[in-house]
Amino acid sequence: MTTKRRSQAERDAIPVEIGYALLSACFLGALVFATIAGPTAVWDLPAWVDNVLRVGGLWVAGLLAVIRVVHVLRQHGRRG
């Protein structure tokens, strides 16, 4: 395995990519949660349906956010 020195531009790109990954993951998570759990704010649904939609929205949004972070950081690693 060879070790290669990184340029300053490559070192500066790492925090930018991490920030982009986290920001885009938060946006995706919020959008997915609002899509799944949004009807609970609009319609008068039974309590168990409200709970299922909110918990399901949290799980799906969290999972997709993690997948987004991993995807963005892997793509950055492949470019490097």
mmCIF file of the N, C-alpha and C atoms, coordinates in Angstrom:
data_MODEL
# 
_entry.id   MODEL 
# 
loop_
_atom_site.group_PDB 
_atom_site.id 
_atom_site.type_symbol 
_atom_site.label_atom_id 
_atom_site.label_alt_id 
_atom_site.label_comp_id 
_atom_site.label_asym_id 
_atom_site.label_entity_id 
_atom_site.label_seq_id 
_atom_site.pdbx_PDB_ins_code 
_atom_site.Cartn_x 
_atom_site.Cartn_y 
_atom_site.Cartn_z 
_atom_site.occupancy 
_atom_site.B_iso_or_equiv 
_atom_site.pdbx_formal_charge 
_atom_site.auth_seq_id 
_atom_site.auth_comp_id 
_atom_site.auth_asym_id 
_atom_site.auth_atom_id 
_atom_site.pdbx_PDB_model_num 
ATOM 1   N N  . MET A 1 1  ? 0.841   -1.165 0.000  1.00 0.00 ? 1  MET A N  1 
ATOM 2   C CA . MET A 1 1  ? 0.000   0.000  0.000  1.00 0.00 ? 1  MET A CA 1 
ATOM 3   C C  . MET A 1 1  ? 0.895   1.239  0.000  1.00 0.00 ? 1  MET A C  1 
ATOM 4   N N  . THR A 1 2  ? 0.653   2.118  -0.910 1.00 0.00 ? 2  THR A N  1 
ATOM 5   C CA . THR A 1 2  ? 1.453   3.334  -0.990 1.00 0.00 ? 2  THR A CA 1 
ATOM 6   C C  . THR A 1 2  ? 0.730   4.475  -0.290 1.00 0.00 ? 2  THR A C  1 
ATOM 7   N N  . THR A 1 3  ? 1.507   5.332  0.322  1.00 0.00 ? 3  THR A N  1 
ATOM 8   C CA . THR A 1 3  ? 0.928   6.517  0.949  1.00 0.00 ? 3  THR A CA 1 
ATOM 9   C C  . THR A 1 3  ? 1.209   7.707  0.065  1.00 0.00 ? 3  THR A C  1 
ATOM 10  N N  . LYS A 1 4  ? 0.192   8.467  -0.220 1.00 0.00 ? 4  LYS A N  1 
ATOM 11  C CA . LYS A 1 4  ? 0.310   9.607  -1.109 1.00 0.00 ? 4  LYS A CA 1 
ATOM 12  C C  . LYS A 1 4  ? -0.057  10.857 -0.330 1.00 0.00 ? 4  LYS A C  1 
ATOM 13  N N  . ARG A 1 5  ? 0.727   11.884 -0.454 1.00 0.00 ? 5  ARG A N  1 
ATOM 14  C CA . ARG A 1 5  ? 0.426   13.136 0.231  1.00 0.00 ? 5  ARG A CA 1 
ATOM 15  C C  . ARG A 1 5  ? -0.724  13.830 -0.491 1.00 0.00 ? 5  ARG A C  1 
ATOM 16  N N  . ARG A 1 6  ? -1.643  14.338 0.303  1.00 0.00 ? 6  ARG A N  1 
ATOM 17  C CA . ARG A 1 6  ? -2.783  15.053 -0.265 1.00 0.00 ? 6  ARG A CA 1 
ATOM 18  C C  . ARG A 1 6  ? -2.465  16.531 -0.376 1.00 0.00 ? 6  ARG A C  1 
ATOM 19  N N  . SER A 1 7  ? -2.979  17.132 -1.422 1.00 0.00 ? 7  SER A N  1 
ATOM 20  C CA . SER A 1 7  ? -2.795  18.567 -1.588 1.00 0.00 ? 7  SER A CA 1 
ATOM 21  C C  . SER A 1 7  ? -3.726  19.312 -0.626 1.00 0.00 ? 7  SER A C  1 
ATOM 22  N N  . GLN A 1 8  ? -3.491  20.604 -0.504 1.00 0.00 ? 8  GLN A N  1 
ATOM 23  C CA . GLN A 1 8  ? -4.340  21.419 0.378  1.00 0.00 ? 8  GLN A CA 1 
ATOM 24  C C  . GLN A 1 8  ? -5.776  21.433 -0.117 1.00 0.00 ? 8  GLN A C  1 
ATOM 25  N N  . ALA A 1 9  ? -5.969  21.450 -1.413 1.00 0.00 ? 9  ALA A N  1 
ATOM 26  C CA . ALA A 1 9  ? -7.332  21.448 -1.968 1.00 0.00 ? 9  ALA A CA 1 
ATOM 27  C C  . ALA A 1 9  ? -8.051  20.152 -1.625 1.00 0.00 ? 9  ALA A C  1 
ATOM 28  N N  . GLU A 1 10 ? -7.347  19.041 -1.678 1.00 0.00 ? 10 GLU A N  1 
ATOM 29  C CA . GLU A 1 10 ? -7.967  17.768 -1.325 1.00 0.00 ? 10 GLU A CA 1 
ATOM 30  C C  . GLU A 1 10 ? -8.310  17.722 0.160  1.00 0.00 ? 10 GLU A C  1 
ATOM 31  N N  . ARG A 1 11 ? -7.440  18.264 0.995  1.00 0.00 ? 11 ARG A N  1 
ATOM 32  C CA . ARG A 1 11 ? -7.727  18.294 2.434  1.00 0.00 ? 11 ARG A CA 1 
ATOM 33  C C  . ARG A 1 11 ? -8.876  19.239 2.740  1.00 0.00 ? 11 ARG A C  1 
ATOM 34  N N  . ASP A 1 12 ? -8.996  20.339 2.021  1.00 0.00 ? 12 ASP A N  1 
ATOM 35  C CA . ASP A 1 12 ? -10.096 21.278 2.235  1.00 0.00 ? 12 ASP A CA 1 
ATOM 36  C C  . ASP A 1 12 ? -11.426 20.715 1.741  1.00 0.00 ? 12 ASP A C  1 
ATOM 37  N N  . ALA A 1 13 ? -11.384 19.820 0.780  1.00 0.00 ? 13 ALA A N  1 
ATOM 38  C CA . ALA A 1 13 ? -12.612 19.262 0.224  1.00 0.00 ? 13 ALA A CA 1 
ATOM 39  C C  . ALA A 1 13 ? -13.289 18.285 1.184  1.00 0.00 ? 13 ALA A C  1 
ATOM 40  N N  . ILE A 1 14 ? -12.544 17.684 2.070  1.00 0.00 ? 14 ILE A N  1 
ATOM 41  C CA . ILE A 1 14 ? -13.109 16.679 2.976  1.00 0.00 ? 14 ILE A CA 1 
ATOM 42  C C  . ILE A 1 14 ? -14.184 17.262 3.893  1.00 0.00 ? 14 ILE A C  1 
ATOM 43  N N  . PRO A 1 15 ? -13.919 18.368 4.622  1.00 0.00 ? 15 PRO A N  1 
ATOM 44  C CA . PRO A 1 15 ? -14.990 18.917 5.480  1.00 0.00 ? 15 PRO A CA 1 
ATOM 45  C C  . PRO A 1 15 ? -16.178 19.447 4.677  1.00 0.00 ? 15 PRO A C  1 
ATOM 46  N N  . VAL A 1 16 ? -15.901 19.928 3.467  1.00 0.00 ? 16 VAL A N  1 
ATOM 47  C CA . VAL A 1 16 ? -17.001 20.403 2.628  1.00 0.00 ? 16 VAL A CA 1 
ATOM 48  C C  . VAL A 1 16 ? -17.904 19.237 2.254  1.00 0.00 ? 16 VAL A C  1 
ATOM 49  N N  . GLU A 1 17 ? -17.324 18.125 1.885  1.00 0.00 ? 17 GLU A N  1 
ATOM 50  C CA . GLU A 1 17 ? -18.113 16.945 1.525  1.00 0.00 ? 17 GLU A CA 1 
ATOM 51  C C  . GLU A 1 17 ? -18.880 16.404 2.733  1.00 0.00 ? 17 GLU A C  1 
ATOM 52  N N  . ILE A 1 18 ? -18.249 16.415 3.904  1.00 0.00 ? 18 ILE A N  1 
ATOM 53  C CA . ILE A 1 18 ? -18.943 15.958 5.104  1.00 0.00 ? 18 ILE A CA 1 
ATOM 54  C C  . ILE A 1 18 ? -20.130 16.863 5.408  1.00 0.00 ? 18 ILE A C  1 
ATOM 55  N N  . GLY A 1 19 ? -19.904 18.163 5.317  1.00 0.00 ? 19 GLY A N  1 
ATOM 56  C CA . GLY A 1 19 ? -20.994 19.114 5.544  1.00 0.00 ? 19 GLY A CA 1 
ATOM 57  C C  . GLY A 1 19 ? -22.113 18.942 4.545  1.00 0.00 ? 19 GLY A C  1 
ATOM 58  N N  . TYR A 1 20 ? -21.754 18.763 3.273  1.00 0.00 ? 20 TYR A N  1 
ATOM 59  C CA . TYR A 1 20 ? -22.768 18.549 2.246  1.00 0.00 ? 20 TYR A CA 1 
ATOM 60  C C  . TYR A 1 20 ? -23.545 17.259 2.506  1.00 0.00 ? 20 TYR A C  1 
ATOM 61  N N  . ALA A 1 21 ? -22.847 16.213 2.891  1.00 0.00 ? 21 ALA A N  1 
ATOM 62  C CA . ALA A 1 21 ? -23.508 14.936 3.162  1.00 0.00 ? 21 ALA A CA 1 
ATOM 63  C C  . ALA A 1 21 ? -24.505 15.080 4.307  1.00 0.00 ? 21 ALA A C  1 
ATOM 64  N N  . LEU A 1 22 ? -24.093 15.756 5.383  1.00 0.00 ? 22 LEU A N  1 
ATOM 65  C CA . LEU A 1 22 ? -24.984 15.919 6.533  1.00 0.00 ? 22 LEU A CA 1 
ATOM 66  C C  . LEU A 1 22 ? -26.165 16.827 6.206  1.00 0.00 ? 22 LEU A C  1 
ATOM 67  N N  . LEU A 1 23 ? -25.899 17.924 5.510  1.00 0.00 ? 23 LEU A N  1 
ATOM 68  C CA . LEU A 1 23 ? -26.979 18.853 5.161  1.00 0.00 ? 23 LEU A CA 1 
ATOM 69  C C  . LEU A 1 23 ? -27.990 18.211 4.227  1.00 0.00 ? 23 LEU A C  1 
ATOM 70  N N  . SER A 1 24 ? -27.516 17.517 3.210  1.00 0.00 ? 24 SER A N  1 
ATOM 71  C CA . SER A 1 24 ? -28.447 16.874 2.284  1.00 0.00 ? 24 SER A CA 1 
ATOM 72  C C  . SER A 1 24 ? -29.203 15.731 2.960  1.00 0.00 ? 24 SER A C  1 
ATOM 73  N N  . ALA A 1 25 ? -28.554 15.046 3.917  1.00 0.00 ? 25 ALA A N  1 
ATOM 74  C CA . ALA A 1 25 ? -29.234 13.977 4.651  1.00 0.00 ? 25 ALA A CA 1 
ATOM 75  C C  . ALA A 1 25 ? -30.335 14.558 5.542  1.00 0.00 ? 25 ALA A C  1 
ATOM 76  N N  . CYS A 1 26 ? -30.058 15.691 6.183  1.00 0.00 ? 26 CYS A N  1 
ATOM 77  C CA . CYS A 1 26 ? -31.089 16.336 7.015  1.00 0.00 ? 26 CYS A CA 1 
ATOM 78  C C  . CYS A 1 26 ? -32.270 16.793 6.169  1.00 0.00 ? 26 CYS A C  1 
ATOM 79  N N  . PHE A 1 27 ? -31.974 17.361 5.012  1.00 0.00 ? 27 PHE A N  1 
ATOM 80  C CA . PHE A 1 27 ? -33.053 17.800 4.124  1.00 0.00 ? 27 PHE A CA 1 
ATOM 81  C C  . PHE A 1 27 ? -33.885 16.609 3.651  1.00 0.00 ? 27 PHE A C  1 
ATOM 82  N N  . LEU A 1 28 ? -33.217 15.541 3.244  1.00 0.00 ? 28 LEU A N  1 
ATOM 83  C CA . LEU A 1 28 ? -33.923 14.343 2.800  1.00 0.00 ? 28 LEU A CA 1 
ATOM 84  C C  . LEU A 1 28 ? -34.759 13.757 3.924  1.00 0.00 ? 28 LEU A C  1 
ATOM 85  N N  . GLY A 1 29 ? -34.188 13.681 5.126  1.00 0.00 ? 29 GLY A N  1 
ATOM 86  C CA . GLY A 1 29 ? -34.920 13.138 6.268  1.00 0.00 ? 29 GLY A CA 1 
ATOM 87  C C  . GLY A 1 29 ? -36.152 13.966 6.597  1.00 0.00 ? 29 GLY A C  1 
ATOM 88  N N  . ALA A 1 30 ? -36.006 15.286 6.584  1.00 0.00 ? 30 ALA A N  1 
ATOM 89  C CA . ALA A 1 30 ? -37.152 16.159 6.875  1.00 0.00 ? 30 ALA A CA 1 
ATOM 90  C C  . ALA A 1 30 ? -38.231 16.024 5.811  1.00 0.00 ? 30 ALA A C  1 
ATOM 91  N N  . LEU A 1 31 ? -37.821 15.941 4.565  1.00 0.00 ? 31 LEU A N  1 
ATOM 92  C CA . LEU A 1 31 ? -38.786 15.801 3.474  1.00 0.00 ? 31 LEU A CA 1 
ATOM 93  C C  . LEU A 1 31 ? -39.538 14.474 3.562  1.00 0.00 ? 31 LEU A C  1 
ATOM 94  N N  . VAL A 1 32 ? -38.820 13.403 3.828  1.00 0.00 ? 32 VAL A N  1 
ATOM 95  C CA . VAL A 1 32 ? -39.459 12.087 3.927  1.00 0.00 ? 32 VAL A CA 1 
ATOM 96  C C  . VAL A 1 32 ? -40.371 12.019 5.145  1.00 0.00 ? 32 VAL A C  1 
ATOM 97  N N  . PHE A 1 33 ? -39.910 12.553 6.279  1.00 0.00 ? 33 PHE A N  1 
ATOM 98  C CA . PHE A 1 33 ? -40.754 12.553 7.476  1.00 0.00 ? 33 PHE A CA 1 
ATOM 99  C C  . PHE A 1 33 ? -42.024 13.355 7.244  1.00 0.00 ? 33 PHE A C  1 
ATOM 100 N N  . ALA A 1 34 ? -41.895 14.524 6.626  1.00 0.00 ? 34 ALA A N  1 
ATOM 101 C CA . ALA A 1 34 ? -43.073 15.350 6.356  1.00 0.00 ? 34 ALA A CA 1 
ATOM 102 C C  . ALA A 1 34 ? -44.038 14.651 5.404  1.00 0.00 ? 34 ALA A C  1 
ATOM 103 N N  . THR A 1 35 ? -43.494 13.905 4.469  1.00 0.00 ? 35 THR A N  1 
ATOM 104 C CA . THR A 1 35 ? -44.349 13.188 3.516  1.00 0.00 ? 35 THR A CA 1 
ATOM 105 C C  . THR A 1 35 ? -45.116 12.064 4.202  1.00 0.00 ? 35 THR A C  1 
ATOM 106 N N  . ILE A 1 36 ? -44.440 11.317 5.065  1.00 0.00 ? 36 ILE A N  1 
ATOM 107 C CA . ILE A 1 36 ? -45.087 10.173 5.704  1.00 0.00 ? 36 ILE A CA 1 
ATOM 108 C C  . ILE A 1 36 ? -45.979 10.613 6.863  1.00 0.00 ? 36 ILE A C  1 
ATOM 109 N N  . ALA A 1 37 ? -45.487 11.495 7.715  1.00 0.00 ? 37 ALA A N  1 
ATOM 110 C CA . ALA A 1 37 ? -46.233 11.879 8.916  1.00 0.00 ? 37 ALA A CA 1 
ATOM 111 C C  . ALA A 1 37 ? -47.093 13.121 8.709  1.00 0.00 ? 37 ALA A C  1 
ATOM 112 N N  . GLY A 1 38 ? -46.991 13.752 7.568  1.00 0.00 ? 38 GLY A N  1 
ATOM 113 C CA . GLY A 1 38 ? -47.756 14.966 7.298  1.00 0.00 ? 38 GLY A CA 1 
ATOM 114 C C  . GLY A 1 38 ? -49.262 14.825 7.423  1.00 0.00 ? 38 GLY A C  1 
ATOM 115 N N  . PRO A 1 39 ? -49.829 13.733 6.977  1.00 0.00 ? 39 PRO A N  1 
ATOM 116 C CA . PRO A 1 39 ? -51.284 13.592 7.105  1.00 0.00 ? 39 PRO A CA 1 
ATOM 117 C C  . PRO A 1 39 ? -51.796 13.651 8.542  1.00 0.00 ? 39 PRO A C  1 
ATOM 118 N N  . THR A 1 40 ? -50.935 13.369 9.510  1.00 0.00 ? 40 THR A N  1 
ATOM 119 C CA . THR A 1 40 ? -51.385 13.443 10.907 1.00 0.00 ? 40 THR A CA 1 
ATOM 120 C C  . THR A 1 40 ? -51.664 14.879 11.320 1.00 0.00 ? 40 THR A C  1 
ATOM 121 N N  . ALA A 1 41 ? -51.006 15.831 10.676 1.00 0.00 ? 41 ALA A N  1 
ATOM 122 C CA . ALA A 1 41 ? -51.234 17.237 10.990 1.00 0.00 ? 41 ALA A CA 1 
ATOM 123 C C  . ALA A 1 41 ? -52.442 17.800 10.255 1.00 0.00 ? 41 ALA A C  1 
ATOM 124 N N  . VAL A 1 42 ? -52.839 17.153 9.177  1.00 0.00 ? 42 VAL A N  1 
ATOM 125 C CA . VAL A 1 42 ? -53.917 17.680 8.338  1.00 0.00 ? 42 VAL A CA 1 
ATOM 126 C C  . VAL A 1 42 ? -55.259 17.036 8.680  1.00 0.00 ? 42 VAL A C  1 
ATOM 127 N N  . TRP A 1 43 ? -55.275 15.733 8.831  1.00 0.00 ? 43 TRP A N  1 
ATOM 128 C CA . TRP A 1 43 ? -56.515 15.015 9.046  1.00 0.00 ? 43 TRP A CA 1 
ATOM 129 C C  . TRP A 1 43 ? -56.642 14.550 10.486 1.00 0.00 ? 43 TRP A C  1 
ATOM 130 N N  . ASP A 1 44 ? -57.865 14.353 10.897 1.00 0.00 ? 44 ASP A N  1 
ATOM 131 C CA . ASP A 1 44 ? -58.151 13.834 12.236 1.00 0.00 ? 44 ASP A CA 1 
ATOM 132 C C  . ASP A 1 44 ? -58.201 12.313 12.142 1.00 0.00 ? 44 ASP A C  1 
ATOM 133 N N  . LEU A 1 45 ? -57.080 11.697 12.399 1.00 0.00 ? 45 LEU A N  1 
ATOM 134 C CA . LEU A 1 45 ? -56.957 10.241 12.296 1.00 0.00 ? 45 LEU A CA 1 
ATOM 135 C C  . LEU A 1 45 ? -57.000 9.628  13.685 1.00 0.00 ? 45 LEU A C  1 
ATOM 136 N N  . PRO A 1 46 ? -57.312 8.342  13.771 1.00 0.00 ? 46 PRO A N  1 
ATOM 137 C CA . PRO A 1 46 ? -57.251 7.676  15.079 1.00 0.00 ? 46 PRO A CA 1 
ATOM 138 C C  . PRO A 1 46 ? -55.843 7.756  15.661 1.00 0.00 ? 46 PRO A C  1 
ATOM 139 N N  . ALA A 1 47 ? -55.763 7.682  16.978 1.00 0.00 ? 47 ALA A N  1 
ATOM 140 C CA . ALA A 1 47 ? -54.482 7.845  17.675 1.00 0.00 ? 47 ALA A CA 1 
ATOM 141 C C  . ALA A 1 47 ? -53.458 6.803  17.242 1.00 0.00 ? 47 ALA A C  1 
ATOM 142 N N  . TRP A 1 48 ? -53.885 5.562  17.041 1.00 0.00 ? 48 TRP A N  1 
ATOM 143 C CA . TRP A 1 48 ? -52.925 4.532  16.664 1.00 0.00 ? 48 TRP A CA 1 
ATOM 144 C C  . TRP A 1 48 ? -52.370 4.775  15.262 1.00 0.00 ? 48 TRP A C  1 
ATOM 145 N N  . VAL A 1 49 ? -53.179 5.343  14.378 1.00 0.00 ? 49 VAL A N  1 
ATOM 146 C CA . VAL A 1 49 ? -52.692 5.657  13.029 1.00 0.00 ? 49 VAL A CA 1 
ATOM 147 C C  . VAL A 1 49 ? -51.686 6.811  13.097 1.00 0.00 ? 49 VAL A C  1 
ATOM 148 N N  . ASP A 1 50 ? -51.988 7.817  13.927 1.00 0.00 ? 50 ASP A N  1 
ATOM 149 C CA . ASP A 1 50 ? -51.039 8.911  14.133 1.00 0.00 ? 50 ASP A CA 1 
ATOM 150 C C  . ASP A 1 50 ? -49.689 8.379  14.611 1.00 0.00 ? 50 ASP A C  1 
ATOM 151 N N  . ASN A 1 51 ? -49.732 7.505  15.595 1.00 0.00 ? 51 ASN A N  1 
ATOM 152 C CA . ASN A 1 51 ? -48.490 6.944  16.137 1.00 0.00 ? 51 ASN A CA 1 
ATOM 153 C C  . ASN A 1 51 ? -47.731 6.126  15.099 1.00 0.00 ? 51 ASN A C  1 
ATOM 154 N N  . VAL A 1 52 ? -48.437 5.312  14.351 1.00 0.00 ? 52 VAL A N  1 
ATOM 155 C CA . VAL A 1 52 ? -47.786 4.480  13.331 1.00 0.00 ? 52 VAL A CA 1 
ATOM 156 C C  . VAL A 1 52 ? -47.132 5.355  12.269 1.00 0.00 ? 52 VAL A C  1 
ATOM 157 N N  . LEU A 1 53 ? -47.830 6.380  11.817 1.00 0.00 ? 53 LEU A N  1 
ATOM 158 C CA . LEU A 1 53 ? -47.265 7.246  10.786 1.00 0.00 ? 53 LEU A CA 1 
ATOM 159 C C  . LEU A 1 53 ? -46.063 8.040  11.301 1.00 0.00 ? 53 LEU A C  1 
ATOM 160 N N  . ARG A 1 54 ? -46.141 8.536  12.514 1.00 0.00 ? 54 ARG A N  1 
ATOM 161 C CA . ARG A 1 54 ? -45.020 9.308  13.058 1.00 0.00 ? 54 ARG A CA 1 
ATOM 162 C C  . ARG A 1 54 ? -43.793 8.429  13.305 1.00 0.00 ? 54 ARG A C  1 
ATOM 163 N N  . VAL A 1 55 ? -43.998 7.280  13.931 1.00 0.00 ? 55 VAL A N  1 
ATOM 164 C CA . VAL A 1 55 ? -42.863 6.382  14.196 1.00 0.00 ? 55 VAL A CA 1 
ATOM 165 C C  . VAL A 1 55 ? -42.307 5.832  12.889 1.00 0.00 ? 55 VAL A C  1 
ATOM 166 N N  . GLY A 1 56 ? -43.186 5.453  11.981 1.00 0.00 ? 56 GLY A N  1 
ATOM 167 C CA . GLY A 1 56 ? -42.725 4.973  10.674 1.00 0.00 ? 56 GLY A CA 1 
ATOM 168 C C  . GLY A 1 56 ? -41.968 6.047  9.920  1.00 0.00 ? 56 GLY A C  1 
ATOM 169 N N  . GLY A 1 57 ? -42.468 7.273  9.978  1.00 0.00 ? 57 GLY A N  1 
ATOM 170 C CA . GLY A 1 57 ? -41.774 8.383  9.328  1.00 0.00 ? 57 GLY A CA 1 
ATOM 171 C C  . GLY A 1 57 ? -40.400 8.621  9.907  1.00 0.00 ? 57 GLY A C  1 
ATOM 172 N N  . LEU A 1 58 ? -40.288 8.529  11.237 1.00 0.00 ? 58 LEU A N  1 
ATOM 173 C CA . LEU A 1 58 ? -38.984 8.701  11.880 1.00 0.00 ? 58 LEU A CA 1 
ATOM 174 C C  . LEU A 1 58 ? -37.996 7.620  11.449 1.00 0.00 ? 58 LEU A C  1 
ATOM 175 N N  . TRP A 1 59 ? -38.452 6.376  11.437 1.00 0.00 ? 59 TRP A N  1 
ATOM 176 C CA . TRP A 1 59 ? -37.567 5.271  11.059 1.00 0.00 ? 59 TRP A CA 1 
ATOM 177 C C  . TRP A 1 59 ? -37.110 5.387  9.613  1.00 0.00 ? 59 TRP A C  1 
ATOM 178 N N  . VAL A 1 60 ? -38.053 5.626  8.723  1.00 0.00 ? 60 VAL A N  1 
ATOM 179 C CA . VAL A 1 60 ? -37.704 5.702  7.299  1.00 0.00 ? 60 VAL A CA 1 
ATOM 180 C C  . VAL A 1 60 ? -36.809 6.910  7.036  1.00 0.00 ? 60 VAL A C  1 
ATOM 181 N N  . ALA A 1 61 ? -37.138 8.055  7.633  1.00 0.00 ? 61 ALA A N  1 
ATOM 182 C CA . ALA A 1 61 ? -36.328 9.256  7.438  1.00 0.00 ? 61 ALA A CA 1 
ATOM 183 C C  . ALA A 1 61 ? -34.919 9.057  7.980  1.00 0.00 ? 61 ALA A C  1 
ATOM 184 N N  . GLY A 1 62 ? -34.798 8.461  9.150  1.00 0.00 ? 62 GLY A N  1 
ATOM 185 C CA . GLY A 1 62 ? -33.476 8.207  9.721  1.00 0.00 ? 62 GLY A CA 1 
ATOM 186 C C  . GLY A 1 62 ? -32.657 7.249  8.880  1.00 0.00 ? 62 GLY A C  1 
ATOM 187 N N  . LEU A 1 63 ? -33.288 6.193  8.427  1.00 0.00 ? 63 LEU A N  1 
ATOM 188 C CA . LEU A 1 63 ? -32.589 5.210  7.597  1.00 0.00 ? 63 LEU A CA 1 
ATOM 189 C C  . LEU A 1 63 ? -32.121 5.828  6.292  1.00 0.00 ? 63 LEU A C  1 
ATOM 190 N N  . LEU A 1 64 ? -32.989 6.589  5.633  1.00 0.00 ? 64 LEU A N  1 
ATOM 191 C CA . LEU A 1 64 ? -32.592 7.212  4.373  1.00 0.00 ? 64 LEU A CA 1 
ATOM 192 C C  . LEU A 1 64 ? -31.521 8.274  4.580  1.00 0.00 ? 64 LEU A C  1 
ATOM 193 N N  . ALA A 1 65 ? -31.548 8.969  5.703  1.00 0.00 ? 65 ALA A N  1 
ATOM 194 C CA . ALA A 1 65 ? -30.512 9.959  5.989  1.00 0.00 ? 65 ALA A CA 1 
ATOM 195 C C  . ALA A 1 65 ? -29.155 9.288  6.145  1.00 0.00 ? 65 ALA A C  1 
ATOM 196 N N  . VAL A 1 66 ? -29.109 8.186  6.847  1.00 0.00 ? 66 VAL A N  1 
ATOM 197 C CA . VAL A 1 66 ? -27.848 7.451  7.011  1.00 0.00 ? 66 VAL A CA 1 
ATOM 198 C C  . VAL A 1 66 ? -27.355 6.929  5.664  1.00 0.00 ? 66 VAL A C  1 
ATOM 199 N N  . ILE A 1 67 ? -28.260 6.397  4.873  1.00 0.00 ? 67 ILE A N  1 
ATOM 200 C CA . ILE A 1 67 ? -27.881 5.896  3.543  1.00 0.00 ? 67 ILE A CA 1 
ATOM 201 C C  . ILE A 1 67 ? -27.343 7.039  2.691  1.00 0.00 ? 67 ILE A C  1 
ATOM 202 N N  . ARG A 1 68 ? -27.952 8.215  2.785  1.00 0.00 ? 68 ARG A N  1 
ATOM 203 C CA . ARG A 1 68 ? -27.488 9.369  2.011  1.00 0.00 ? 68 ARG A CA 1 
ATOM 204 C C  . ARG A 1 68 ? -26.069 9.780  2.410  1.00 0.00 ? 68 ARG A C  1 
ATOM 205 N N  . VAL A 1 69 ? -25.792 9.830  3.705  1.00 0.00 ? 69 VAL A N  1 
ATOM 206 C CA . VAL A 1 69 ? -24.456 10.204 4.169  1.00 0.00 ? 69 VAL A CA 1 
ATOM 207 C C  . VAL A 1 69 ? -23.424 9.199  3.660  1.00 0.00 ? 69 VAL A C  1 
ATOM 208 N N  . VAL A 1 70 ? -23.718 7.930  3.799  1.00 0.00 ? 70 VAL A N  1 
ATOM 209 C CA . VAL A 1 70 ? -22.783 6.897  3.341  1.00 0.00 ? 70 VAL A CA 1 
ATOM 210 C C  . VAL A 1 70 ? -22.560 7.004  1.837  1.00 0.00 ? 70 VAL A C  1 
ATOM 211 N N  . HIS A 1 71 ? -23.628 7.225  1.093  1.00 0.00 ? 71 HIS A N  1 
ATOM 212 C CA . HIS A 1 71 ? -23.521 7.314  -0.368 1.00 0.00 ? 71 HIS A CA 1 
ATOM 213 C C  . HIS A 1 71 ? -22.651 8.500  -0.790 1.00 0.00 ? 71 HIS A C  1 
ATOM 214 N N  . VAL A 1 72 ? -22.901 9.666  -0.218 1.00 0.00 ? 72 VAL A N  1 
ATOM 215 C CA . VAL A 1 72 ? -22.134 10.858 -0.594 1.00 0.00 ? 72 VAL A CA 1 
ATOM 216 C C  . VAL A 1 72 ? -20.666 10.692 -0.233 1.00 0.00 ? 72 VAL A C  1 
ATOM 217 N N  . LEU A 1 73 ? -20.383 10.177 0.961  1.00 0.00 ? 73 LEU A N  1 
ATOM 218 C CA . LEU A 1 73 ? -18.990 10.031 1.368  1.00 0.00 ? 73 LEU A CA 1 
ATOM 219 C C  . LEU A 1 73 ? -18.263 8.940  0.582  1.00 0.00 ? 73 LEU A C  1 
ATOM 220 N N  . ARG A 1 74 ? -18.972 7.901  0.204  1.00 0.00 ? 74 ARG A N  1 
ATOM 221 C CA . ARG A 1 74 ? -18.350 6.869  -0.639 1.00 0.00 ? 74 ARG A CA 1 
ATOM 222 C C  . ARG A 1 74 ? -18.012 7.422  -2.023 1.00 0.00 ? 74 ARG A C  1 
ATOM 223 N N  . GLN A 1 75 ? -18.942 8.209  -2.576 1.00 0.00 ? 75 GLN A N  1 
ATOM 224 C CA . GLN A 1 75 ? -18.688 8.802  -3.888 1.00 0.00 ? 75 GLN A CA 1 
ATOM 225 C C  . GLN A 1 75 ? -17.477 9.730  -3.812 1.00 0.00 ? 75 GLN A C  1 
ATOM 226 N N  . HIS A 1 76 ? -17.357 10.477 -2.731 1.00 0.00 ? 76 HIS A N  1 
ATOM 227 C CA . HIS A 1 76 ? -16.189 11.361 -2.579 1.00 0.00 ? 76 HIS A CA 1 
ATOM 228 C C  . HIS A 1 76 ? -14.910 10.540 -2.453 1.00 0.00 ? 76 HIS A C  1 
ATOM 229 N N  . GLY A 1 77 ? -14.967 9.426  -1.740 1.00 0.00 ? 77 GLY A N  1 
ATOM 230 C CA . GLY A 1 77 ? -13.797 8.567  -1.596 1.00 0.00 ? 77 GLY A CA 1 
ATOM 231 C C  . GLY A 1 77 ? -13.370 7.942  -2.899 1.00 0.00 ? 77 GLY A C  1 
ATOM 232 N N  . ARG A 1 78 ? -14.306 7.631  -3.761 1.00 0.00 ? 78 ARG A N  1 
ATOM 233 C CA . ARG A 1 78 ? -13.960 7.028  -5.064 1.00 0.00 ? 78 ARG A CA 1 
ATOM 234 C C  . ARG A 1 78 ? -13.328 8.046  -6.006 1.00 0.00 ? 78 ARG A C  1 
ATOM 235 N N  . ARG A 1 79 ? -13.755 9.306  -5.883 1.00 0.00 ? 79 ARG A N  1 
ATOM 236 C CA . ARG A 1 79 ? -13.176 10.343 -6.733 1.00 0.00 ? 79 ARG A CA 1 
ATOM 237 C C  . ARG A 1 79 ? -11.731 10.642 -6.348 1.00 0.00 ? 79 ARG A C  1 
ATOM 238 N N  . GLY A 1 80 ? -11.405 10.416 -5.083 1.00 0.00 ? 80 GLY A N  1 
ATOM 239 C CA . GLY A 1 80 ? -10.084 10.788 -4.585 1.00 0.00 ? 80 GLY A CA 1 
ATOM 240 C C  . GLY A 1 80 ? -8.992  9.866  -4.941 1.00 0.00 ? 80 GLY A C  1 
# 
